[in-house]
Amino acid sequence: MAFKEYTVEELAAQPIGYWSSETGRRVVGALREQLAVEGLTQPHWWTLNHVAGAPGTWTRAALSRKLMPFDDLGTDFDGVYDDLLSRGWMREDAGLLALTEEGEAGRRRARERNLRVHERTHEGVTAAEYAAAVNVLRRMVGNLGGDSDLPR
């Protein structure tokens, strides 16, 4: 598909709400589609990554508090944890969560699928352009009273 060019004036007149929402819907939709291949949701993905990054340190309550700000689905995080436990992808010892070998393998497969979405998303976009776009959106979030810091 050819990418049509517009003048700076035409682009500056565009509604940022539309373009940022449309981008978000498409990126999240593509990621969710790829995670579904593995029978995962985004909350599953977030859980797998956080637990893999700090095995044996997350409790259900602490991880739920960490993940809730990113959730737009009203997720029952205990249900996500129970699902990963029942699959044998995660274990819970003395209230602390850790991935099993199967869970780490599943996380790696999902990561590869997500990387393909990221590569597709970034086609024709330089790292500098991407960083500038993120910085513009961060500034707009801050201008409207939101937290413009990068998520941790």
N, CA, C and O of each residue as an XYZ file, in Angstrom:
608
protein
N       0.837     -1.177      0.000
C       0.000      0.000      0.000
C       0.885      1.245      0.000
O       1.797      1.363      0.818
N       0.618      2.149     -0.898
C       1.386      3.393     -0.975
C       1.012      4.290      0.201
O      -0.154      4.390      0.584
N       2.005      4.925      0.750
C       1.807      5.842      1.868
C       1.732      7.250      1.301
O       2.723      7.770      0.788
N       0.567      7.865      1.390
C       0.360      9.191      0.829
C       0.978     10.244      1.752
O       0.817     10.192      2.971
N       1.675     11.185      1.156
C       2.288     12.278      1.914
C       1.347     13.480      1.937
O       0.609     13.716      0.981
N       1.375     14.231      3.027
C       0.568     15.446      3.193
C       1.478     16.564      3.657
O       2.595     16.322      4.113
N       0.997     17.782      3.538
C       1.778     18.928      4.000
C       1.755     18.977      5.522
O       0.902     18.367      6.168
N       2.705     19.712      6.075
C       2.743     19.905      7.530
C       1.446     20.551      8.000
O       0.911     20.181      9.045
N       0.947     21.496      7.248
C      -0.297     22.179      7.622
C      -1.477     21.211      7.674
O      -2.284     21.250      8.603
N      -1.567     20.339      6.664
C      -2.660     19.355      6.651
C      -2.553     18.401      7.836
O      -3.553     18.080      8.478
N      -1.349     17.958      8.114
C      -1.144     17.023      9.221
C      -1.394     17.693     10.574
O      -1.990     17.092     11.467
N      -0.942     18.930     10.719
C      -1.111     19.648     11.994
C      -2.579     19.904     12.309
O      -2.929     20.117     13.470
N      -3.433     19.889     11.308
C      -4.863     20.117     11.515
C      -5.623     18.838     11.870
O      -6.824     18.888     12.134
N      -4.945     17.709     11.879
C      -5.602     16.430     12.147
C      -5.908     16.257     13.638
O      -5.161     16.747     14.485
N      -7.001     15.563     13.960
C      -7.364     15.330     15.366
C      -6.484     14.240     15.991
O      -6.553     13.076     15.595
N      -5.671     14.622     16.956
C      -4.758     13.664     17.598
C      -5.528     12.559     18.312
O      -5.069     11.419     18.377
N      -6.703     12.897     18.850
C      -7.510     11.879     19.527
C      -7.874     10.734     18.605
O      -7.804      9.569     18.994
N      -8.262     11.065     17.381
C      -8.602     10.023     16.418
C      -7.385      9.162     16.105
O      -7.443      7.937     16.208
N      -6.276      9.807     15.719
C      -5.103      9.054     15.266
C      -4.474      8.243     16.393
O      -4.032      7.116     16.170
N      -4.427      8.804     17.602
C      -3.848      8.037     18.713
C      -4.774      6.875     19.081
O      -4.291      5.781     19.376
N      -6.089      7.089     19.070
C      -7.022      6.003     19.379
C      -6.990      4.921     18.314
O      -6.961      3.732     18.631
N      -6.996      5.329     17.052
C      -6.972      4.353     15.957
C      -5.690      3.529     16.000
O      -5.723      2.315     15.797
N      -4.561      4.185     16.263
C      -3.295      3.465     16.385
C      -3.365      2.480     17.537
O      -2.999      1.314     17.389
N      -3.832      2.947     18.677
C      -3.943      2.079     19.850
C      -4.827      0.869     19.587
O      -4.461     -0.255     19.930
N      -5.990      1.091     18.979
C      -6.900     -0.024     18.675
C      -6.235     -1.046     17.758
O      -6.347     -2.253     17.970
N      -5.548     -0.550     16.746
C      -4.939     -1.477     15.779
C      -3.758     -2.237     16.366
O      -3.623     -3.440     16.144
N      -2.902     -1.545     17.113
C      -1.744     -2.217     17.723
C      -2.221     -3.229     18.761
O      -1.801     -4.385     18.737
N      -3.085     -2.807     19.662
C      -3.583     -3.717     20.702
C      -4.341     -4.877     20.067
O      -4.200     -6.018     20.505
N      -5.138     -4.601     19.045
C      -5.866     -5.669     18.366
C      -4.928     -6.698     17.749
O      -5.164     -7.900     17.868
N      -3.873     -6.242     17.094
C      -2.910     -7.165     16.479
C      -2.185     -7.983     17.544
O      -1.961     -9.179     17.360
N      -1.816     -7.345     18.658
C      -1.150     -8.072     19.739
C      -2.094     -9.100     20.367
O      -1.704    -10.242     20.610
N      -3.323     -8.693     20.624
C      -4.298     -9.616     21.221
C      -4.573    -10.801     20.299
O      -4.745    -11.928     20.762
N      -4.611    -10.540     18.995
C      -4.825    -11.612     18.025
C      -3.695    -12.634     18.093
O      -3.945    -13.839     18.059
N      -2.468    -12.166     18.189
C      -1.323    -13.069     18.260
C      -1.256    -13.809     19.597
O      -0.894    -14.985     19.631
N      -1.594    -13.143     20.686
C      -1.607    -13.814     21.986
C      -2.675    -14.903     22.024
O      -2.485    -15.941     22.657
N      -3.794    -14.667     21.348
C      -4.882    -15.638     21.337
C      -4.465    -16.958     20.691
O      -5.032    -18.004     21.005
N      -3.482    -16.919     19.793
C      -2.974    -18.147     19.182
C      -2.494    -19.104     20.272
O      -2.618    -20.322     20.142
N      -1.949    -18.543     21.337
C      -1.415    -19.311     22.459
C      -2.475    -19.479     23.557
O      -2.200    -20.065     24.604
N      -3.692    -18.959     23.310
C      -4.751    -19.027     24.317
C      -4.541    -18.028     25.443
O      -4.991    -18.245     26.568
N      -3.850    -16.921     25.132
C      -3.513    -15.914     26.138
C      -4.256    -14.605     25.880
O      -4.657    -14.309     24.754
N      -4.426    -13.844     26.935
C      -4.908    -12.474     26.860
C      -3.739    -11.561     27.210
O      -2.681    -12.034     27.625
N      -3.928    -10.254     27.044
C      -2.870     -9.338     27.467
C      -2.558     -9.486     28.954
O      -1.382     -9.496     29.319
N      -3.568     -9.601     29.832
C      -3.230     -9.801     31.245
C      -2.402    -11.073     31.499
O      -1.559    -11.085     32.396
N      -2.630    -12.127     30.731
C      -1.763    -13.305     30.836
C      -0.324    -12.915     30.484
O       0.629    -13.267     31.179
N      -0.205    -12.170     29.372
C       1.111    -11.758     28.878
C       1.831    -10.905     29.915
O       3.005    -11.131     30.212
N       1.116     -9.919     30.466
C       1.726     -9.055     31.493
C       2.179     -9.880     32.687
O       3.263     -9.670     33.232
N       1.333    -10.820     33.083
C       1.660    -11.672     34.233
C       2.915    -12.480     33.951
O       3.838    -12.506     34.766
N       2.950    -13.138     32.801
C       4.116    -13.953     32.456
C       5.395    -13.127     32.477
O       6.411    -13.581     33.004
N       5.364    -11.936     31.917
C       6.563    -11.107     31.856
C       6.998    -10.598     33.225
O       8.189    -10.601     33.538
N       6.050    -10.165     34.034
C       6.416     -9.674     35.368
C       6.961    -10.796     36.243
O       7.955    -10.618     36.947
N       6.308    -11.946     36.195
C       6.770    -13.069     37.006
C       8.129    -13.562     36.506
O       8.995    -13.911     37.308
N       8.321    -13.592     35.180
C       9.628    -14.010     34.631
C      10.724    -13.027     35.035
O      11.865    -13.430     35.259
N      10.385    -11.743     35.130
C      11.377    -10.724     35.458
C      11.787    -10.700     36.919
O      12.851    -10.182     37.259
N      10.953    -11.254     37.781
C      11.262    -11.271     39.216
C      10.643    -12.527     39.834
O       9.714    -12.440     40.636
N      11.167    -13.696     39.452
C      10.560    -14.945     39.918
C      10.590    -15.062     41.444
O      11.575    -14.721     42.098
N       9.482    -15.554     41.980
C       9.416    -15.800     43.415
C       9.333    -14.556     44.266
O       9.567    -14.622     45.472
N       9.001    -13.402     43.659
C       8.892    -12.162     44.449
C       7.494    -11.551     44.394
O       7.158    -10.713     45.231
N       6.674    -11.954     43.423
C       5.334    -11.373     43.278
C       4.295    -12.189     44.025
O       4.228    -13.409     43.878
N       3.486    -11.512     44.826
C       2.272    -12.123     45.352
C       1.147    -11.765     44.392
O       1.300    -10.872     43.559
N       0.031    -12.447     44.503
C      -1.126    -12.127     43.665
C      -1.551    -10.673     43.865
O      -1.770     -9.945     42.897
N      -1.666    -10.260     45.118
C      -2.156     -8.904     45.409
C      -1.214     -7.845     44.854
O      -1.665     -6.876     44.244
N       0.091     -8.018     45.058
C       1.056     -7.019     44.587
C       1.067     -6.956     43.059
O       1.122     -5.869     42.483
N       1.014     -8.104     42.410
C       1.030     -8.117     40.946
C      -0.268     -7.525     40.395
O      -0.240     -6.794     39.405
N      -1.385     -7.829     41.016
C      -2.660     -7.249     40.571
C      -2.630     -5.732     40.674
O      -3.084     -5.041     39.762
N      -2.102     -5.206     41.771
C      -1.997     -3.740     41.930
C      -1.116     -3.140     40.834
O      -1.423     -2.069     40.309
N      -0.050     -3.809     40.494
C       0.875     -3.336     39.466
C       0.215     -3.334     38.079
O       0.436     -2.417     37.287
N      -0.586     -4.351     37.792
C      -1.138     -4.530     36.449
C      -2.449     -3.794     36.206
O      -2.763     -3.461     35.064
N      -3.213     -3.537     37.247
C      -4.540     -2.931     37.071
C      -4.544     -1.629     36.271
O      -5.465     -1.426     35.480
N      -3.563     -0.737     36.433
C      -3.613      0.505     35.650
C      -3.543      0.295     34.131
O      -3.931      1.185     33.375
N      -3.061     -0.852     33.679
C      -2.926     -1.125     32.249
C      -4.131     -1.856     31.677
O      -4.244     -2.014     30.461
N      -5.033     -2.303     32.547
C      -6.149     -3.151     32.154
C      -7.341     -2.330     31.695
O      -7.797     -1.436     32.407
N      -7.846     -2.635     30.502
C      -9.047     -1.965     29.999
C     -10.211     -2.946     29.846
O     -11.233     -2.618     29.244
N     -10.047     -4.140     30.392
C     -11.049     -5.182     30.209
C     -11.770     -5.571     31.491
O     -12.641     -6.441     31.463
N     -11.427     -4.946     32.619
C     -12.028     -5.349     33.891
C     -11.622     -6.765     34.269
O     -12.449     -7.557     34.721
N     -10.369     -7.074     34.085
C      -9.845     -8.430     34.260
C      -9.910     -8.897     35.703
O      -9.625     -8.144     36.635
N     -10.290    -10.154     35.866
C     -10.186    -10.854     37.142
C      -8.782    -11.467     37.169
O      -8.562    -12.557     36.641
N      -7.844    -10.758     37.786
C      -6.461    -11.224     37.754
C      -6.285    -12.559     38.465
O      -5.450    -13.368     38.059
N      -7.061    -12.803     39.524
C      -6.963    -14.121     40.171
C      -7.330    -15.220     39.187
O      -6.746    -16.303     39.225
N      -8.295    -14.954     38.301
C      -8.660    -15.914     37.267
C      -7.511    -16.168     36.298
O      -7.290    -17.299     35.867
N      -6.782    -15.104     35.958
C      -5.606    -15.241     35.084
C      -4.550    -16.093     35.773
O      -3.992    -17.010     35.169
N      -4.275    -15.787     37.048
C      -3.255    -16.554     37.781
C      -3.674    -18.018     37.895
O      -2.861    -18.922     37.702
N      -4.964    -18.245     38.214
C      -5.458    -19.617     38.325
C      -5.333    -20.351     36.995
O      -4.986    -21.532     36.971
N      -5.615    -19.660     35.882
C      -5.497    -20.280     34.570
C      -4.046    -20.690     34.300
O      -3.790    -21.805     33.846
N      -3.105    -19.798     34.576
C      -1.701    -20.125     34.335
C      -1.224    -21.249     35.255
O      -0.407    -22.078     34.855
N      -1.733    -21.275     36.482
C      -1.398    -22.375     37.404
C      -1.966    -23.693     36.885
O      -1.278    -24.713     36.903
N      -3.218    -23.678     36.421
C      -3.847    -24.919     35.955
C      -3.211    -25.437     34.668
O      -3.224    -26.642     34.418
N      -2.660    -24.555     33.857
C      -1.948    -24.962     32.635
C      -0.592    -25.571     32.958
O       0.008    -26.256     32.129
N      -0.113    -25.312     34.180
C       1.234    -25.746     34.537
C       2.296    -24.760     34.071
O       3.476    -25.104     34.012
N       1.888    -23.536     33.739
C       2.822    -22.519     33.270
C       3.413    -21.708     34.424
O       4.441    -21.048     34.277
N       2.744    -21.773     35.565
C       3.191    -20.990     36.711
C       2.967    -21.850     37.950
O       2.112    -22.735     37.962
N       3.744    -21.577     38.980
C       3.537    -22.234     40.264
C       3.457    -21.155     41.339
O       3.916    -20.030     41.147
N       2.874    -21.515     42.453
C       2.727    -20.588     43.570
C       3.248    -21.289     44.815
O       2.652    -22.251     45.299
N       4.361    -20.797     45.318
C       4.982    -21.375     46.507
C       4.978    -20.335     47.616
O       5.535    -19.248     47.467
N       4.339    -20.684     48.737
C       4.235    -19.782     49.892
C       3.697    -18.411     49.469
O       4.131    -17.379     49.980
N       2.742    -18.416     48.523
C       2.114    -17.173     48.077
C       2.900    -16.397     47.047
O       2.471    -15.316     46.645
N       4.042    -16.911     46.600
C       4.883    -16.228     45.614
C       4.813    -16.951     44.274
O       4.828    -18.181     44.218
N       4.738    -16.181     43.207
C       4.547    -16.720     41.863
C       5.872    -16.884     41.124
O       6.767    -16.046     41.234
N       5.980    -17.972     40.371
C       7.157    -18.221     39.529
C       6.694    -19.002     38.306
O       5.725    -19.758     38.375
N       7.383    -18.820     37.195
C       7.064    -19.576     35.982
C       7.695    -20.958     36.042
O       8.740    -21.160     36.661
N       7.038    -21.898     35.388
C       7.613    -23.226     35.185
C       8.359    -23.198     33.848
O       8.328    -22.195     33.134
N       9.016    -24.288     33.521
C       9.681    -24.378     32.210
C       8.663    -24.232     31.090
O       8.937    -23.585     30.079
N       7.469    -24.840     31.267
C       6.419    -24.739     30.254
C       5.954    -23.295     30.106
O       5.702    -22.822     28.998
N       5.843    -22.603     31.233
C       5.427    -21.201     31.202
C       6.441    -20.317     30.502
O       6.076    -19.429     29.731
N       7.712    -20.563     30.771
C       8.759    -19.777     30.109
C       8.773    -20.067     28.618
O       8.979    -19.156     27.816
N       8.559    -21.317     28.234
C       8.508    -21.665     26.811
C       7.317    -20.977     26.139
O       7.448    -20.457     25.030
N       6.176    -20.972     26.794
C       5.000    -20.296     26.255
C       5.206    -18.797     26.158
O       4.787    -18.166     25.187
N       5.848    -18.230     27.161
C       6.154    -16.792     27.153
C       7.065    -16.463     25.976
O       6.862    -15.450     25.308
N       8.048    -17.288     25.717
C       8.958    -17.046     24.587
C       8.231    -17.140     23.247
O       8.483    -16.344     22.342
N       7.323    -18.120     23.124
C       6.554    -18.234     21.869
C       5.693    -16.983     21.660
O       5.652    -16.428     20.562
N       5.016    -16.552     22.708
C       4.168    -15.356     22.612
C       5.022    -14.127     22.319
O       4.612    -13.254     21.555
N       6.191    -14.055     22.914
C       7.100    -12.925     22.680
C       7.487    -12.845     21.205
O       7.530    -11.756     20.633
N       7.767    -13.978     20.592
C       8.120    -13.997     19.165
C       6.960    -13.488     18.318
O       7.171    -12.727     17.374
N       5.752    -13.895     18.644
C       4.584    -13.408     17.898
C       4.425    -11.901     18.073
O       4.168    -11.180     17.109
N       4.580    -11.432     19.307
C       4.460     -9.999     19.576
C       5.554     -9.202     18.868
O       5.303     -8.094     18.394
N       6.748     -9.750     18.794
C       7.834     -9.065     18.085
C       7.506     -8.885     16.609
O       7.863     -7.868     16.015
N       6.835     -9.855     16.015
C       6.427     -9.718     14.609
C       5.423     -8.576     14.445
O       5.474     -7.841     13.459
N       4.512     -8.427     15.409
C       3.572     -7.291     15.375
C       4.345     -5.987     15.500
O       4.074     -5.037     14.766
N       5.300     -5.928     16.414
C       6.096     -4.707     16.584
C       6.873     -4.383     15.310
O       6.946     -3.222     14.909
N       7.446     -5.387     14.681
C       8.184     -5.153     13.436
C       7.253     -4.592     12.362
O       7.613     -3.651     11.655
N       6.055     -5.173     12.240
C       5.083     -4.681     11.259
C       4.681     -3.247     11.565
O       4.566     -2.422     10.658
N       4.471     -2.953     12.828
C       4.068     -1.617     13.266
C       5.143     -0.589     12.928
O       4.822      0.544     12.568
N       6.392     -0.965     13.038
C       7.509     -0.030     12.848
C       8.012      0.055     11.408
O       8.955      0.797     11.133
N       7.396     -0.694     10.480
C       7.848     -0.645      9.082
C       7.795      0.785      8.566
O       6.765      1.450      8.678
N       8.900      1.260      8.001
C       8.963      2.598      7.432
C       9.069      3.712      8.462
O       9.007      4.888      8.101
N       9.226      3.370      9.728
C       9.326      4.367     10.799
C      10.707      4.233     11.440
O      11.070      3.166     11.935
N      11.463      5.315     11.425
C      12.793      5.261     12.037
C      12.661      5.304     13.562
O      11.622      5.684     14.102
N      13.724      4.910     14.228
C      13.738      4.967     15.696
C      13.534      6.406     16.174
O      12.850      6.641     17.170
N      14.125      7.359     15.467
C      13.971      8.769     15.855
C      12.531      9.234     15.678
O      12.009      9.963     16.521
N      11.885      8.818     14.592
C      10.478      9.187     14.381
C       9.584      8.573     15.450
O       8.680      9.225     15.973
N       9.848      7.324     15.763
C       9.065      6.642     16.789
C       9.235      7.340     18.140
O       8.258      7.603     18.842
N      10.481      7.633     18.493
C      10.752      8.315     19.771
C      10.083      9.689     19.803
O       9.541     10.092     20.832
N      10.119     10.405     18.686
C       9.477     11.719     18.630
C       7.969     11.590     18.813
O       7.359     12.398     19.514
N       7.364     10.584     18.190
C       5.919     10.377     18.334
C       5.558     10.065     19.784
O       4.594     10.615     20.317
N       6.320      9.195     20.415
C       6.062      8.868     21.822
C       6.233     10.105     22.689
O       5.434     10.345     23.594
N       7.268     10.891     22.420
C       7.497     12.103     23.218
C       6.365     13.117     23.044
O       5.961     13.765     24.009
N       5.860     13.256     21.840
C       4.726     14.173     21.605
C       3.509     13.694     22.400
O       2.849     14.492     23.065
N       3.218     12.409     22.332
C       2.074     11.877     23.074
C       2.280     12.017     24.584
O       1.338     12.346     25.305
N       3.489     11.773     25.063
C       3.794     11.955     26.489
C       3.543     13.398     26.913
O       2.959     13.650     27.967
N       3.985     14.336     26.094
C       3.795     15.753     26.429
C       2.300     16.092     26.474
O       1.857     16.825     27.358
N       1.530     15.564     25.529
C       0.085     15.819     25.514
C      -0.589     15.234     26.750
O      -1.467     15.859     27.343
N      -0.173     14.035     27.131
C      -0.713     13.417     28.351
C      -0.417     14.314     29.545
O      -1.299     14.580     30.362
N       0.827     14.780     29.644
C       1.207     15.680     30.739
C       0.430     16.977     30.702
O      -0.012     17.469     31.740
N       0.257     17.543     29.501
C      -0.497     18.792     29.365
C      -1.921     18.659     29.870
O      -2.521     19.632     30.327
N      -2.462     17.448     29.787
C      -3.844     17.211     30.198
C      -3.936     16.626     31.610
O      -4.972     16.099     32.014
N      -2.826     16.733     32.350
C      -2.844     16.333     33.760
C      -2.503     14.892     34.045
O      -2.628     14.446     35.186
N      -2.071     14.141     33.032
C      -1.725     12.743     33.234
C      -0.259     12.551     33.572
O       0.519     13.505     33.586
N       0.102     11.328     33.839
C       1.478     10.964     34.175
C       2.228     10.706     32.868
O       1.946      9.739     32.160
N       3.178     11.574     32.558
C       3.931     11.449     31.301
C       5.220     10.656     31.454
O       5.992     10.538     30.502
N       5.462     10.110     32.646
C       6.655      9.269     32.837
C       6.459      7.932     32.124
O       5.332      7.469     31.947
N       7.556      7.328     31.723
C       7.483      6.001     31.112
C       7.053      4.992     32.169
O       7.458      5.104     33.327
N       6.228      3.996     31.786
C       5.816      2.985     32.766
C       7.013      2.185     33.250
O       7.976      1.968     32.514
N       6.936      1.764     34.465
C       8.019      0.941     35.035
C       7.554     -0.458     35.181
O       8.309     -1.314     35.642
